[in-house]
């Protein structure tokens, strides 16, 4: 029997084996664009994917999950046709895997072209700006017209709202008839969104644009979905350059020379909710060259946000403390609130014996630079705070200013970190 007629079961086994190894490769050397048709599992779909698919058909290369572009269980000439359409931007659909954090990746098929979208969360609104596609937005989550967000997203203010990011208004969405709805990775539950839109022809895509492990892959996928490949690549190249610089400098620091860190997830509730393996704060801490003392703990949402015992923090004696969510933001012109919070942490009785508090190595950041597409700005601040000798020439504020002006089209202002230097 010719190799290109291998039975489907054998093909699927090979696909699963290769997918596992490719995931490890992608995590070490960059990211994988999770769109079916990306046969060689790099960060783009181009002629090399056609060549790879031909090698799979000829038995020269192992099949990958994404090489099965039309998802019929076998890699053949029909997959090559779909890949060519994606390259030429003439495809009538795109099928992609979306990250969900807690569950297996979801597979979503999006009818193409996408011309009208509804977006529920702030990070998505910022991502849409990054790829210069705000003209496609016809419905927004209410958070985009609340508080300081009105100042940051003035061009979206007159659009119809479609409920909260966590409580979508299904009737409003249906009345607008968008091609797709983009929602947060884990909120709202599928029962509140996907299940209620089933049969409407409106595709739901889960994208966070905040998790360091997934963010650049999501932005690239967004570029394909909205016909903004070049714009997405401009952003990922820009962000990737900063991320790579930090990674290169940090990689030379031995593990035992890296500072131990206690990350505080959300300070308005208490000082003892942290982030462990899989959380944004843990990812940022590791990438910045810190050792998260809470990395191996479990608890809280998804098992990633445990509440810790103050005595345990004292025992671990972290050298650094940082907060993931603090007062401040784009419309805040002074650091009064951040300074007061910083003082309350440094002077907390429970932390009086902890090195980070005694040495005043406590740092605050707003979610705008930690849980948006510009998370790499927050990473830059952390990396410089943790390892100043290796990153003397890194200027996070200048990086942030350039990002806001170049990719968001707004002036640089506001208060985002404390201390500022």
N, C-alpha and C positions, 0 to 999 in steps of 0.2 A: 504493500500500500504506500503511495507517495506520502512524503512527510507533511505536505500541506493539507492532507486529508485525515490527519490524526483525529481520533475521536475526541469529542468535547470534554469528556471527563479527564483525559490526559492533559489536554490544553489547560483546563482550569487548575489542575494540580501544579503545573509549571508556573502558571500565572501567580498563584498564591505564594509559592516559594520565592519567585523573583521579586514580588512586591515587598516581601519582608526584608530582603537584602537591600533593595533599592531605597527603602525607607531609612535604613541605617546610613546609607551613603548620602542621601539628601540631607539628613540632619547634621552630618559632619561637614559637608562641603557647600551648603547653601540651602536651597529649598526646591521642592518638587511642585510644579503647577499641576493641581489635581483635576485636570480636565481630560476626559476620555478622548484619545487622539495623541496625547503626549507620550508616544510609544517608548521613548528612551528615558522618560521620567526626569527631565531636567527642568529648567524654568521657562521654557517657551515651546511653542509648536511651530516647527519649520521643516525644511526639506530633509533634515537629518532624521526626523521621525518617520518619514516615508521610507527612507533607506533602511531604517531599523525594522520597520514592519515587513519590508521585503525580505530581510534576513530571517525574520521569524518564520515567514511563510516557507522560505527555502531550508529551514532547519539549521541555519547558521548561528542564530542567537536565540536565547530563551524568551518565551513570551512574557510580557508584562501585563498587568491588569489593565493599564491605560492604553495598551496597544490595541485592545479590543474596542475600537472607537465607536462601533454601533452596538456594542454590548449584546451580541448574539451568541457568545460562548466560544467563538473561534476567530482567529486572526486570519483574514483573507483579503481579497482585492476590494471588497466593499468597505473595509476599514481604511484602506488607502484612499479611496474616493472621499470618505468623510474627512480624513486628515487634510486632503488637498483643498476641500471646501473651507475648512477652518483657516488654512493659510491664506486663501483668497478672500476671506470674509464673505463667503456666499452660502454658508451653512444655514439650514432652516431650523436647526436646534443645536444646543450645546448641552452635554451631560457632564456634570461635575460632582465631585465629592466635597461635602462641606463639613467642617469641624464642628463637633458638638461638645467637646471637653469630657463629658461624663459618659457618653454612650459611643457606640461605633459610629463611624462617619456615615452621614446620610448621603444618598445619591439623588440628585435633583436634575431633571431635564427642563431646560429653559427654551421656549420657542424663540426663534430669532427672526428679525432683529428686535431688540428691546428698545422701545421708544418712550415708554411712560413707566415711572417707578414710584412706589411709595416707600418711605424710609421711616423706621420707628425710633432709632437710637442716635445719640449725638455722635458717636464714633463713626457711624456710617455717613452722616452728613459731612463730616470732615473729610472722609475718604472720597466722597463724591466730588468734593472740591479739588482734591489732589489730582484727580483725573479729568478735571474741567468738564464735568457733566451735570452741573446743577440745572441745566435747561431741561433735563429729562424728568426732574422731580415734580410730581403733581400732588403729592400728599406727604405730610410730615407728622412725626410724633409731637405731642404737646410740649415736650421738654425743650424743643428748639425755639419756642416763643416764650419761654419762662425765664425770669431773672436776667442774669448777665448774658445768657445765650442769645437773647434778642439782639444784643450789641454785636455778638460775634457772627451771627448768621442773618444779617438784615435782609438779604435777598430772598430768604425763605419765609419771611414773616407774613406775607400776604397769601400764602398757600393754605389750602384747607387742611385742618388737622384730622388725624385718623386715630385718635386715642393716645393713651400713654404707651411708652415703650414696653411696659409690662402688662398693660390692659388695652389691647387694640380694639378699636371700634369697627367691628366687622361690617356693619351696614355702611359706614362711611367709605370703607375700602371698596366694597362691592359697587357702590354708586360711582366711584371714580374710575373703575375698570382699568387699573394699572396692569401692565404686562407682568410685573413682578413686585413682590414685597420683600424688602431686605430687613431682617430682624436680628436681634442679638443672638449669640450662640446658645444661651440656655434659658432666656426669658423673653416672651412668655412661654408657658408650656404648650406643647403641640395641640392640646385640647382646646386652647384659646385662640389658635391661629390656623395652623395647617388643616386641622380636622374641620373647622368651620368654613374654610375656603375650598374644601374638596369639591371637585366638579365644576368650579367656577372658571377654570382655565387660567387662573392667576397662580403663578409659581411663587413659592416662598423659599428664599435663600437665607440661610443662617450665616452671618459674617460678623466677627467681632472687631477686627482691625486693631486689636489691642494686645493680644498675646504674642510675645516675641517669637515663639516657636511657629506661629501660623501667619502672622500679620503680612509679611511680604508676599507670601503665596496667595493670600486672599486679595491683596491689591492687584496682583497680576491677573488673577481670575476676573476681578471686577473690570479691568481694562478690556478683556476679551468679551465679556458679557455686554458692555456698553459701547463697543467699537472704539475704545480708547487705548489700544495697546501701547502706542508710542508714549502717551501721557503717563500711563502706569509705569512703563519702564523708566521714564525720566525720574519718577519719584523713587522707585525701588533702587535705582542706581545711586541716587543721592543719599537715601537712608542707609543703603548697604555699605557705602564708602565709610560712613561714620562708624557703623557697627563693626566693620572689618578692622578699622584702625584701633578701636578699643580692644577687640579680641586679640589682635597681634601683640599689643603692648601688655595686656594682662596675662597672656599665655606664658610669658617668661617668669612669672612670679610663682615660686613653689607653693604648694598647698599650705604648708605649715607657716608660711610668711603672710598669708592673706588674713585680713581682719575678720574676727568673728562678729556677726551682725544680728541684732534683734529687729526684724521688720514689724512695724505696727500697721495692721491693715486699715483700721478706721478709728480715729482717736476721739470722735465726738461721743462714742458710746463708753469706751474705757481704754485703758492702755494695754490690755492683755489679750486682745484678739490679734492673732498673727496670721502669717501665710506660710504654708508648707509646700512640699513637692507637688508641682502641677499648677500652682497659683501664679498670677502675674508677679506678685512681689518676690516670690522665690526665684522665678526666671530672671528678673531684673537683678536681684542680688548676686546670683551666680555669674551672670554675664559681666557684671561690674567688678568682679574679682573679690567678692565677699563670701564668707562662709555662713550661711543661714543656720542659726542654732535651732530653728524650728523645722528644718527641712524634713526630718523623718517623723514628725508628729502627724496625727490625723485628728479630724474633728471639724465641725461646722459644715457649711455648704459644700457638698461634694467631697467631704473629707479633707478639704484643702485649706480650711480657715479655722484652725483650732483656737480655743481660748485657753491660755496658759496660766499657770500658778505663778504669782509674783516671786515666791521663794525659789522657784525653779530658775527664773531669769537671773536672780541674784547668784545662784549657784553656778550657772553657765557663764556669768560675768562677761557679757559681750563688750567688745571694744567700740562698737558703733551701734547707733540706733537710727532708724529712719522711718518716717511715716509715709504711707502710700496715698493717704487722703487727708488733706489739710485745708483750712480756710484760705482764701485768696482766689486768684483767677484773673481773667482778661479785663474785667471791669473794676478791679480793685487796685487803687493807685498807691496804697501804702501797705506796710507790713505789720500794722498794729495788731491785728488778730493773730497772725502767724507768730509774731514775737511773744504774745501772751501765751499761746499754746506751747511754744518752745520752752518758755520759762516754767510752765506747769509740769512739763516732762522732766526737765533737768532737776527741778526741786521736788519731785514726787518722793515722799518718804520711803516708799518701797524700793526706789532706785538709788538711794543714797550711797549704797556700797558698790554700785555697779560702775565699772570703769568708764563706760560711755557717758554716763551722767556726770561723774566726777570730773572727767576731762572735757566736758561740754562738747563731745562729739555726737551731737544729736542733730538730725537734719530733717527738714519738712519739705514735702512736695505736694502740689495739687494733683488731682486726677487728670487735669488737662495735659500734663506732661508725663503721665504714667499709664493712662488707660485710654488713649486716643491713638491715631496713626503716628503721632509724634512721640510715642513712647521712647524712641531712641534718644530724644532730648533728655528725658528723665534718666535714661541709662548713662548718658554722658556726665550728668551732674553726679550721679552715684559713683561712677568709676573714678572721677577726679577726687571726690571726697575720700573714697576708700584707699586709693593708690595715687596720691598727688605726685610722687617722684617720677612715676612712669608716664604721667599725662600732664606735664607742666605746660605744654603748648596747646592743650585742648581748651577751647572756649565755648562752653555749652550755651551761654547767653547769645553769643554771636550766631551760633548754629540755629537757635530758636528763632532769632530775628529773621534770618535768611529764610527759614522754613515758612514763617507766617507771611512774609512778603511774596515769596516765590510760589508757594503752593496753596496758600489760603487767600491771597489778595487783600490782606489787611495789614494795618500798621502794627508794629510791635509796641505793646503796652501791657500793663498789668503786673501782678505779683504772683510768682509761681513757686519760688523756693525760699527757704530761710535756713541758715544765713545765706545771703546772696553770694558770698564769696567763700 
